[in-house]
Amino acid sequence: MHVFKFGGKTLALDPITGTLLEVDDLAGEVLKLWHHLTPAEITAALSDRYSVCDLTEALSEVEELAAAGLLDAIMPPEPVPTDASVGQIKALCLHVAHDCNLRCRYCFAGTGDFGYERTIMDTATGRAAIDFLLRSSGPRRNLEVDFFGGEPLLNFPVVRDIVAYGEEQAAKLGKVIRFTLTTNATLLNDAVIEFLNDKQMAVVLSLDGREAVNDRMRPLADGAGSYSAVSQAVREFVERRSGKNYYVRGTYTAHNLDFATDVMHLYNLGLRELSIEPVVGGAGESYTLTQDHLAALCREYERLADFYLAKRDEGDPFNFFHFNMATYGGPCFGKRVSGCGAGCDYLAVTPAGDLYPCHQFVGQQEFAMGTVFAGVTAPSLVNEFSRANLYRKPECLRCFAKFFCSGGCHAHAYHSNGTILQPDALHCELQKKRIEIALGISAFRSVQ
Amino acid sequence: MNKHIKVIAPGTVKATAQKEACKECQTSCQSACKTSCTVGNQVCQNR
Protein backbone atom coordinates (compact mmCIF):
# COMPACT_ATOMS: atom_id res chain seq x y z
CA MET A 1 0.00 0.00 0.00
CA HIS A 2 1.20 3.47 -0.82
CA VAL A 3 0.29 5.93 1.94
CA PHE A 4 0.79 9.64 1.29
CA LYS A 5 -0.42 13.08 2.31
CA PHE A 6 -2.36 15.55 0.21
CA GLY A 7 -4.14 18.71 1.28
CA GLY A 8 -4.10 17.74 4.95
CA LYS A 9 -5.57 14.31 4.26
CA THR A 10 -3.83 10.96 4.54
CA LEU A 11 -4.56 8.81 1.50
CA ALA A 12 -3.75 5.20 0.73
CA LEU A 13 -3.54 3.63 -2.72
CA ASP A 14 -3.61 -0.11 -3.27
CA PRO A 15 -1.31 -0.37 -6.30
CA ILE A 16 -2.75 -3.65 -7.59
CA THR A 17 -6.47 -2.91 -7.49
CA GLY A 18 -6.27 0.87 -7.75
CA THR A 19 -8.47 1.33 -4.67
CA LEU A 20 -8.03 4.79 -3.14
CA LEU A 21 -8.76 5.31 0.56
CA GLU A 22 -8.79 8.20 2.99
CA VAL A 23 -7.38 6.97 6.29
CA ASP A 24 -6.41 8.15 9.74
CA ASP A 25 -2.85 7.77 10.96
CA LEU A 26 -3.52 4.40 12.59
CA ALA A 27 -5.11 2.89 9.49
CA GLY A 28 -2.28 4.31 7.38
CA GLU A 29 0.27 2.50 9.55
CA VAL A 30 -1.73 -0.73 9.39
CA LEU A 31 -2.10 -0.53 5.63
CA LYS A 32 1.62 0.01 5.07
CA LEU A 33 2.18 -3.39 6.70
CA TRP A 34 -0.92 -5.19 5.44
CA HIS A 35 0.57 -6.91 2.40
CA HIS A 36 3.71 -7.96 4.31
CA LEU A 37 2.66 -9.15 7.79
CA THR A 38 -0.14 -11.13 9.42
CA PRO A 39 -2.71 -9.25 11.54
CA ALA A 40 -1.04 -10.59 14.70
CA GLU A 41 2.35 -9.37 13.53
CA ILE A 42 0.90 -5.95 12.66
CA THR A 43 -0.65 -5.69 16.12
CA ALA A 44 2.66 -6.60 17.71
CA ALA A 45 4.56 -4.12 15.53
CA LEU A 46 2.29 -1.17 16.34
CA SER A 47 1.17 -1.93 19.90
CA ASP A 48 3.75 0.45 21.38
CA ARG A 49 1.98 3.39 19.72
CA TYR A 50 -1.68 2.33 19.53
CA SER A 51 -4.05 0.47 21.83
CA VAL A 52 -4.88 -3.13 20.98
CA CYS A 53 -8.55 -2.12 20.86
CA ASP A 54 -7.90 0.54 18.19
CA LEU A 55 -5.62 -1.79 16.25
CA THR A 56 -8.26 -4.50 16.26
CA GLU A 57 -10.83 -2.05 14.97
CA ALA A 58 -8.61 -0.79 12.16
CA LEU A 59 -7.55 -4.31 11.19
CA SER A 60 -11.18 -5.32 11.03
CA GLU A 61 -11.91 -2.50 8.58
CA VAL A 62 -8.95 -3.48 6.44
CA GLU A 63 -10.01 -7.14 6.44
CA GLU A 64 -13.46 -6.07 5.30
CA LEU A 65 -11.95 -4.24 2.33
CA ALA A 66 -9.75 -7.19 1.44
CA ALA A 67 -12.72 -9.57 1.62
CA ALA A 68 -14.59 -7.30 -0.79
CA GLY A 69 -11.69 -7.55 -3.27
CA LEU A 70 -10.66 -3.92 -2.84
CA LEU A 71 -7.15 -4.79 -1.63
CA ASP A 72 -4.87 -7.32 -3.25
CA ALA A 73 -1.14 -7.99 -3.24
CA ILE A 74 -0.95 -10.39 -6.18
CA MET A 75 -0.25 -9.21 -9.71
CA PRO A 76 -2.49 -10.80 -12.33
CA PRO A 77 -0.64 -12.95 -14.85
CA GLU A 78 0.98 -11.16 -17.76
CA PRO A 79 -1.42 -10.77 -20.69
CA VAL A 80 0.04 -12.53 -23.69
CA PRO A 81 -0.81 -10.86 -26.99
CA THR A 82 -1.95 -13.15 -29.77
CA ASP A 83 0.44 -13.44 -32.70
CA ALA A 84 -2.16 -11.89 -34.98
CA SER A 85 -2.44 -8.74 -32.89
CA VAL A 86 1.31 -8.06 -32.68
CA GLY A 87 2.24 -5.48 -35.27
CA GLN A 88 -1.27 -4.17 -35.86
CA ILE A 89 -0.80 -0.43 -36.11
CA LYS A 90 -3.24 1.95 -34.50
CA ALA A 91 -1.59 5.36 -34.70
CA LEU A 92 0.97 7.28 -36.73
CA CYS A 93 2.94 10.37 -35.86
CA LEU A 94 3.36 12.01 -39.27
CA HIS A 95 6.39 14.26 -39.54
CA VAL A 96 5.03 16.32 -42.40
CA ALA A 97 7.78 18.90 -41.95
CA HIS A 98 11.32 18.38 -40.77
CA ASP A 99 11.65 22.13 -40.65
CA CYS A 100 10.58 24.85 -38.28
CA ASN A 101 10.38 28.64 -38.16
CA LEU A 102 11.36 28.71 -34.49
CA ARG A 103 14.76 27.85 -33.05
CA CYS A 104 13.79 26.50 -29.63
CA ARG A 105 16.96 25.93 -27.63
CA TYR A 106 15.68 22.71 -26.03
CA CYS A 107 14.28 21.19 -29.24
CA PHE A 108 14.84 17.42 -29.26
CA ALA A 109 14.41 17.59 -33.04
CA GLY A 110 17.48 19.76 -33.62
CA THR A 111 15.31 22.88 -34.14
CA GLY A 112 13.20 20.97 -36.62
CA ASP A 113 15.56 19.09 -38.89
CA PHE A 114 16.18 16.05 -36.63
CA GLY A 115 19.86 16.37 -37.38
CA TYR A 116 19.36 16.01 -41.12
CA GLU A 117 18.38 18.34 -43.94
CA ARG A 118 15.29 20.52 -43.64
CA THR A 119 12.60 18.87 -45.72
CA ILE A 120 8.85 18.37 -45.99
CA MET A 121 6.64 15.37 -46.79
CA ASP A 122 5.07 15.20 -50.25
CA THR A 123 1.48 14.22 -50.96
CA ALA A 124 2.33 10.79 -52.32
CA THR A 125 4.21 9.86 -49.16
CA GLY A 126 1.42 11.20 -46.96
CA ARG A 127 -1.14 9.14 -48.82
CA ALA A 128 1.11 6.10 -48.67
CA ALA A 129 1.25 6.56 -44.88
CA ILE A 130 -2.55 6.50 -44.71
CA ASP A 131 -2.64 3.37 -46.89
CA PHE A 132 -0.02 1.74 -44.64
CA LEU A 133 -2.01 2.59 -41.51
CA LEU A 134 -5.27 1.24 -42.88
CA ARG A 135 -3.81 -2.01 -44.21
CA SER A 136 -1.82 -2.58 -41.00
CA SER A 137 -4.60 -1.86 -38.52
CA GLY A 138 -6.24 -5.29 -38.51
CA PRO A 139 -9.70 -5.21 -36.95
CA ARG A 140 -9.14 -1.92 -35.14
CA ARG A 141 -11.73 0.67 -36.02
CA ASN A 142 -10.50 3.77 -34.19
CA LEU A 143 -7.22 5.00 -35.63
CA GLU A 144 -5.14 8.12 -35.03
CA VAL A 145 -2.83 10.37 -37.01
CA ASP A 146 -0.91 13.17 -35.32
CA PHE A 147 0.60 15.87 -37.53
CA PHE A 148 3.94 16.70 -36.03
CA GLY A 149 7.27 18.15 -37.03
CA GLY A 150 9.14 20.39 -36.95
CA GLU A 151 6.24 22.69 -37.57
CA PRO A 152 3.53 20.82 -39.49
CA LEU A 153 1.79 23.97 -40.73
CA LEU A 154 4.85 24.73 -42.87
CA ASN A 155 3.32 21.99 -45.01
CA PHE A 156 -0.36 22.82 -44.66
CA PRO A 157 -1.41 21.85 -48.24
CA VAL A 158 -0.19 18.30 -47.60
CA VAL A 159 -1.90 18.19 -44.18
CA ARG A 160 -5.16 19.14 -45.87
CA ASP A 161 -4.72 16.52 -48.58
CA ILE A 162 -3.84 13.76 -46.11
CA VAL A 163 -6.94 14.50 -44.01
CA ALA A 164 -9.24 14.40 -47.03
CA TYR A 165 -7.64 11.24 -48.35
CA GLY A 166 -7.60 9.61 -44.92
CA GLU A 167 -11.26 10.31 -44.24
CA GLU A 168 -12.25 8.92 -47.64
CA GLN A 169 -10.16 5.75 -47.43
CA ALA A 170 -11.05 5.03 -43.81
CA ALA A 171 -14.77 5.39 -44.50
CA LYS A 172 -14.52 2.76 -47.23
CA LEU A 173 -13.31 0.30 -44.60
CA GLY A 174 -15.72 1.35 -41.86
CA LYS A 175 -12.88 2.88 -39.84
CA VAL A 176 -12.39 6.30 -38.33
CA ILE A 177 -9.13 8.28 -38.20
CA ARG A 178 -8.90 10.86 -35.42
CA PHE A 179 -6.51 13.61 -36.54
CA THR A 180 -4.56 15.83 -34.18
CA LEU A 181 -2.00 18.55 -34.85
CA THR A 182 0.79 19.96 -32.71
CA THR A 183 1.83 23.49 -33.68
CA ASN A 184 3.81 26.50 -32.50
CA ALA A 185 0.81 28.66 -33.54
CA THR A 186 2.85 31.05 -35.71
CA LEU A 187 1.08 30.02 -38.93
CA LEU A 188 -2.54 29.96 -37.75
CA ASN A 189 -4.22 32.08 -40.43
CA ASP A 190 -7.93 32.19 -41.31
CA ALA A 191 -7.76 29.34 -43.81
CA VAL A 192 -5.90 27.08 -41.37
CA ILE A 193 -8.23 27.86 -38.47
CA GLU A 194 -11.32 27.25 -40.56
CA PHE A 195 -9.94 23.94 -41.73
CA LEU A 196 -8.96 22.77 -38.23
CA ASN A 197 -12.33 23.78 -36.82
CA ASP A 198 -14.29 22.30 -39.70
CA LYS A 199 -12.49 18.99 -39.20
CA GLN A 200 -12.88 19.26 -35.40
CA MET A 201 -9.22 18.43 -35.16
CA ALA A 202 -7.69 18.41 -31.67
CA VAL A 203 -4.85 20.92 -31.59
CA VAL A 204 -1.89 21.18 -29.23
CA LEU A 205 -0.48 24.72 -29.12
CA SER A 206 3.02 25.38 -27.80
CA LEU A 207 3.60 28.33 -25.46
CA ASP A 208 5.79 28.21 -22.37
CA GLY A 209 4.13 30.86 -20.19
CA ARG A 210 5.56 34.24 -19.23
CA GLU A 211 7.11 36.31 -22.02
CA ALA A 212 10.65 36.21 -20.66
CA VAL A 213 10.46 32.46 -19.98
CA ASN A 214 9.03 31.72 -23.43
CA ASP A 215 11.37 33.98 -25.37
CA ARG A 216 14.50 32.73 -23.65
CA MET A 217 13.90 29.24 -25.01
CA ARG A 218 11.60 29.79 -28.02
CA PRO A 219 13.10 32.46 -30.31
CA LEU A 220 12.09 32.90 -33.94
CA ALA A 221 14.59 31.93 -36.62
CA ASP A 222 15.88 35.51 -36.66
CA GLY A 223 16.47 35.43 -32.90
CA ALA A 224 13.53 37.65 -31.92
CA GLY A 225 11.09 36.51 -29.24
CA SER A 226 7.99 34.56 -30.30
CA TYR A 227 5.77 35.29 -27.28
CA SER A 228 3.98 38.35 -28.58
CA ALA A 229 2.76 36.83 -31.83
CA VAL A 230 2.17 33.34 -30.42
CA SER A 231 0.21 34.36 -27.33
CA GLN A 232 -2.05 36.52 -29.49
CA ALA A 233 -2.54 33.75 -32.04
CA VAL A 234 -3.28 31.16 -29.37
CA ARG A 235 -5.93 33.33 -27.73
CA GLU A 236 -7.61 34.06 -31.05
CA PHE A 237 -7.55 30.42 -32.05
CA VAL A 238 -9.06 29.24 -28.77
CA GLU A 239 -11.76 31.89 -28.97
CA ARG A 240 -12.67 30.86 -32.50
CA ARG A 241 -13.25 27.27 -31.43
CA SER A 242 -15.21 28.25 -28.33
CA GLY A 243 -12.54 27.04 -25.97
CA LYS A 244 -12.93 23.42 -27.01
CA ASN A 245 -10.68 20.60 -28.18
CA TYR A 246 -7.29 22.17 -27.62
CA TYR A 247 -4.39 22.10 -25.21
CA VAL A 248 -1.85 24.81 -24.63
CA ARG A 249 1.36 23.01 -23.88
CA GLY A 250 4.47 24.49 -22.35
CA THR A 251 7.89 23.18 -21.42
CA TYR A 252 9.62 24.04 -18.18
CA THR A 253 13.36 23.92 -17.68
CA ALA A 254 15.93 24.62 -14.99
CA HIS A 255 15.44 28.30 -15.86
CA ASN A 256 11.84 28.34 -14.60
CA LEU A 257 11.60 25.98 -11.66
CA ASP A 258 8.70 28.26 -10.61
CA PHE A 259 6.70 26.90 -13.54
CA ALA A 260 3.40 27.11 -11.63
CA THR A 261 3.65 30.85 -12.25
CA ASP A 262 3.74 30.11 -15.96
CA VAL A 263 0.58 28.02 -15.69
CA MET A 264 -1.01 30.93 -13.79
CA HIS A 265 0.11 33.26 -16.57
CA LEU A 266 -1.54 31.07 -19.21
CA TYR A 267 -4.68 30.92 -17.06
CA ASN A 268 -4.70 34.71 -16.83
CA LEU A 269 -4.56 34.87 -20.63
CA GLY A 270 -7.97 33.19 -20.55
CA LEU A 271 -6.71 29.71 -21.44
CA ARG A 272 -8.30 26.80 -19.58
CA GLU A 273 -6.84 23.62 -21.13
CA LEU A 274 -3.25 23.55 -20.00
CA SER A 275 -0.23 21.31 -19.78
CA ILE A 276 3.34 22.06 -18.88
CA GLU A 277 5.99 19.41 -19.18
CA PRO A 278 9.56 18.91 -17.98
CA VAL A 279 12.20 19.52 -20.63
CA VAL A 280 13.71 16.38 -22.16
CA GLY A 281 17.38 15.71 -22.72
CA GLY A 282 20.05 18.35 -23.22
CA ALA A 283 22.57 16.77 -20.86
CA GLY A 284 25.02 19.37 -19.61
CA GLU A 285 23.04 22.37 -20.84
CA SER A 286 22.15 25.17 -18.42
CA TYR A 287 18.44 24.44 -18.88
CA THR A 288 18.68 20.68 -18.15
CA LEU A 289 16.71 19.27 -15.24
CA THR A 290 18.59 17.04 -12.82
CA GLN A 291 17.94 15.17 -9.59
CA ASP A 292 19.18 18.30 -7.78
CA HIS A 293 15.99 20.06 -8.93
CA LEU A 294 13.62 17.31 -7.80
CA ALA A 295 12.63 18.66 -4.39
CA ALA A 296 11.93 22.13 -5.81
CA LEU A 297 9.93 20.67 -8.67
CA CYS A 298 7.79 18.58 -6.31
CA ARG A 299 7.06 21.66 -4.21
CA GLU A 300 6.12 23.52 -7.36
CA TYR A 301 3.61 20.82 -8.35
CA GLU A 302 2.09 21.24 -4.89
CA ARG A 303 1.85 25.01 -5.43
CA LEU A 304 0.20 24.35 -8.77
CA ALA A 305 -2.27 21.98 -7.11
CA ASP A 306 -3.21 24.72 -4.62
CA PHE A 307 -3.88 27.09 -7.52
CA TYR A 308 -5.85 24.38 -9.36
CA LEU A 309 -8.11 23.71 -6.37
CA ALA A 310 -8.53 27.42 -5.63
CA LYS A 311 -9.75 28.12 -9.16
CA ARG A 312 -12.10 25.17 -9.00
CA ASP A 313 -13.52 26.41 -5.72
CA GLU A 314 -13.94 29.90 -7.20
CA GLY A 315 -16.06 28.41 -9.99
CA ASP A 316 -13.63 29.20 -12.82
CA PRO A 317 -11.70 25.93 -13.12
CA PHE A 318 -9.10 24.85 -15.62
CA ASN A 319 -7.84 21.49 -16.77
CA PHE A 320 -4.25 20.63 -16.10
CA PHE A 321 -3.42 17.59 -18.19
CA HIS A 322 -1.40 15.73 -15.57
CA PHE A 323 -3.93 16.26 -12.81
CA ASN A 324 -6.73 14.55 -14.74
CA MET A 325 -7.12 11.07 -13.41
CA ALA A 326 -9.90 8.55 -13.65
CA THR A 327 -9.67 6.77 -10.32
CA TYR A 328 -12.90 4.95 -10.90
CA GLY A 329 -13.01 3.62 -14.41
CA GLY A 330 -10.26 4.47 -16.83
CA PRO A 331 -8.62 2.03 -19.20
CA CYS A 332 -8.51 -1.74 -18.82
CA PHE A 333 -5.68 -3.78 -17.35
CA GLY A 334 -4.23 -4.65 -20.75
CA LYS A 335 -3.84 -0.98 -21.60
CA ARG A 336 -2.36 -0.12 -18.21
CA VAL A 337 0.25 -2.84 -18.63
CA SER A 338 1.25 -2.12 -22.21
CA GLY A 339 1.73 1.64 -22.06
CA CYS A 340 2.26 3.92 -25.02
CA GLY A 341 2.52 1.31 -27.75
CA ALA A 342 5.53 2.89 -29.45
CA GLY A 343 7.16 0.53 -31.91
CA CYS A 344 4.17 -1.77 -32.11
CA ASP A 345 0.82 0.07 -32.00
CA TYR A 346 2.25 3.47 -32.80
CA LEU A 347 4.96 4.50 -35.27
CA ALA A 348 6.53 7.74 -36.46
CA VAL A 349 6.87 8.51 -40.15
CA THR A 350 9.57 10.82 -41.54
CA PRO A 351 9.01 13.15 -44.53
CA ALA A 352 10.60 10.46 -46.73
CA GLY A 353 8.25 7.79 -45.39
CA ASP A 354 10.71 6.01 -43.11
CA LEU A 355 9.26 4.31 -40.03
CA TYR A 356 10.59 4.59 -36.46
CA PRO A 357 9.13 3.43 -33.11
CA CYS A 358 8.17 7.01 -32.22
CA HIS A 359 9.15 10.61 -32.91
CA GLN A 360 12.00 10.49 -30.39
CA PHE A 361 13.77 7.64 -32.18
CA VAL A 362 13.65 9.30 -35.62
CA GLY A 363 17.03 9.31 -37.34
CA GLN A 364 18.57 6.61 -35.13
CA GLN A 365 19.37 3.90 -37.65
CA GLU A 366 19.33 1.08 -35.11
CA PHE A 367 15.62 1.85 -34.73
CA ALA A 368 14.75 2.06 -38.44
CA MET A 369 11.69 -0.16 -38.90
CA GLY A 370 10.90 0.07 -42.61
CA THR A 371 8.94 2.46 -44.80
CA VAL A 372 5.30 3.26 -45.47
CA PHE A 373 5.83 1.83 -48.96
CA ALA A 374 7.44 -1.50 -48.01
CA GLY A 375 5.83 -1.79 -44.58
CA VAL A 376 7.56 -2.93 -41.41
CA THR A 377 10.78 -4.75 -42.27
CA ALA A 378 12.15 -5.10 -38.74
CA PRO A 379 9.78 -7.54 -36.98
CA SER A 380 12.37 -8.06 -34.25
CA LEU A 381 11.96 -4.43 -33.20
CA VAL A 382 8.17 -4.82 -33.16
CA ASN A 383 8.55 -7.84 -30.90
CA GLU A 384 11.02 -6.03 -28.66
CA PHE A 385 8.70 -3.08 -28.17
CA SER A 386 5.53 -5.13 -27.85
CA ARG A 387 7.14 -7.14 -25.05
CA ALA A 388 8.44 -4.05 -23.22
CA ASN A 389 5.53 -3.96 -20.81
CA LEU A 390 5.42 -3.49 -17.05
CA TYR A 391 6.30 -7.13 -16.41
CA ARG A 392 9.71 -6.63 -18.07
CA LYS A 393 10.58 -3.58 -15.96
CA PRO A 394 11.67 -4.58 -12.45
CA GLU A 395 11.59 -1.02 -11.14
CA CYS A 396 8.04 -0.57 -12.40
CA LEU A 397 6.85 -3.78 -10.74
CA ARG A 398 7.95 -2.33 -7.40
CA CYS A 399 6.35 1.07 -8.03
CA PHE A 400 3.00 2.15 -6.56
CA ALA A 401 2.18 4.15 -9.69
CA LYS A 402 2.64 1.39 -12.25
CA PHE A 403 -0.99 1.06 -13.32
CA PHE A 404 -1.41 4.82 -13.66
CA CYS A 405 1.88 5.42 -15.47
CA SER A 406 2.28 2.08 -17.32
CA GLY A 407 6.03 2.24 -17.51
CA GLY A 408 6.96 5.66 -18.82
CA CYS A 409 8.50 6.75 -22.08
CA HIS A 410 10.59 4.15 -23.95
CA ALA A 411 12.66 6.88 -25.59
CA HIS A 412 13.52 8.61 -22.33
CA ALA A 413 14.47 5.25 -20.90
CA TYR A 414 16.71 4.39 -23.84
CA HIS A 415 18.36 7.78 -24.02
CA SER A 416 18.99 7.84 -20.25
CA ASN A 417 19.90 4.23 -19.57
CA GLY A 418 20.60 2.52 -22.91
CA THR A 419 17.58 0.24 -22.62
CA ILE A 420 13.86 0.74 -23.08
CA LEU A 421 13.30 -1.41 -19.99
CA GLN A 422 14.77 0.97 -17.41
CA PRO A 423 12.80 4.22 -17.09
CA ASP A 424 14.45 7.59 -16.61
CA ALA A 425 14.77 8.10 -12.86
CA LEU A 426 13.97 11.83 -12.71
CA HIS A 427 10.91 11.51 -14.92
CA CYS A 428 9.75 8.59 -12.73
CA GLU A 429 9.89 10.76 -9.62
CA LEU A 430 8.04 13.60 -11.34
CA GLN A 431 5.45 11.18 -12.65
CA LYS A 432 4.89 9.74 -9.17
CA LYS A 433 4.46 13.21 -7.69
CA ARG A 434 1.93 14.18 -10.35
CA ILE A 435 0.01 10.95 -9.84
CA GLU A 436 -0.16 11.50 -6.08
CA ILE A 437 -1.57 14.97 -6.69
CA ALA A 438 -4.03 13.74 -9.30
CA LEU A 439 -5.26 11.08 -6.89
CA GLY A 440 -5.42 13.67 -4.11
CA ILE A 441 -7.47 16.03 -6.25
CA SER A 442 -9.86 13.21 -7.07
CA ALA A 443 -10.22 12.56 -3.34
CA PHE A 444 -11.24 16.17 -2.75
CA ARG A 445 -13.64 15.95 -5.67
CA SER A 446 -15.29 12.87 -4.15
CA VAL A 447 -15.67 14.38 -0.72
CA GLN A 448 -17.25 17.63 -1.88
CA MET B 1 -18.03 5.54 6.63
CA ASN B 2 -15.95 3.39 8.91
CA LYS B 3 -14.12 4.90 11.84
CA HIS B 4 -10.61 4.65 10.41
CA ILE B 5 -11.03 4.25 6.64
CA LYS B 6 -13.17 5.85 3.97
CA VAL B 7 -13.27 4.43 0.44
CA ILE B 8 -12.69 7.26 -2.04
CA ALA B 9 -12.67 5.08 -5.15
CA PRO B 10 -13.02 1.31 -5.30
CA GLY B 11 -10.29 0.00 -7.60
CA THR B 12 -11.28 -1.63 -10.87
CA VAL B 13 -7.83 -2.30 -12.28
CA LYS B 14 -7.53 -5.97 -11.46
CA ALA B 15 -11.15 -6.66 -12.31
CA THR B 16 -10.43 -5.96 -15.99
CA ALA B 17 -7.45 -8.32 -16.12
CA GLN B 18 -9.63 -11.24 -17.22
CA LYS B 19 -10.44 -9.70 -20.58
CA GLU B 20 -8.13 -9.17 -23.53
CA ALA B 21 -7.65 -5.48 -24.33
CA CYS B 22 -9.66 -4.39 -27.39
CA LYS B 23 -6.96 -1.79 -28.21
CA GLU B 24 -9.49 0.75 -29.46
CA CYS B 25 -8.64 3.41 -26.85
CA GLN B 26 -6.58 6.51 -27.48
CA THR B 27 -2.82 6.18 -27.84
CA SER B 28 -1.08 7.38 -24.70
CA CYS B 29 2.28 8.82 -25.73
CA GLN B 30 4.26 9.39 -22.56
CA SER B 31 6.95 11.55 -24.03
CA ALA B 32 7.20 14.91 -22.29
CA CYS B 33 8.25 16.53 -25.56
CA LYS B 34 4.73 15.91 -26.85
CA THR B 35 1.94 16.03 -24.30
CA SER B 36 2.67 13.10 -22.09
CA CYS B 37 -0.27 11.04 -20.92
CA THR B 38 -0.56 8.79 -18.01
CA VAL B 39 -2.77 5.86 -18.89
CA GLY B 40 -4.74 6.87 -15.82
CA ASN B 41 -6.26 9.78 -17.67
CA GLN B 42 -7.28 7.72 -20.68
CA VAL B 43 -10.87 6.73 -21.30
CA CYS B 44 -12.05 3.28 -22.26
CA GLN B 45 -13.47 3.47 -25.79
CA ASN B 46 -15.98 0.74 -25.04
CA ARG B 47 -17.45 2.14 -21.84
Interface residues (C-beta under 8 A of the other chain):
Chain A: L11 A12 D14 I16 T17 G18 T19 L20 L21 E22 V23 D24 L26 A27 V30 E57 A58 E61 V62 E64 L65 G69 L70 D72 P76 P77 P79 T82 S85 Q88 K90 A91 C93 F108 R140 R141 N142 E144 D146 F148 R178 T182 V204 Y247 R249 T251 S275 E277 P278 V279 V280 F321 H322 N324 M325 A326 T327 Y328 G329 G330 P331 C332 F333 G334 K335 R336 S338 G339 C340 G341 A342 D345 Y346 C358 H359 Q360 F403 F404 C405 S406 G407 G408 C409 A411 H412 H427 Q431 R434 I435 A438 S442 A443 S446 V447
Chain B: N2 K3 H4 I5 K6 V7 I8 A9 P10 G11 T12 V13 K14 A15 T16 A17 K19 E20 A21 C22 K23 E24 C25 Q26 T27 S28 C29 Q30 S31 A32 C33 K34 T35 S36 C37 T38 V39 G40 N41 Q42 V43 C44 Q45 R47
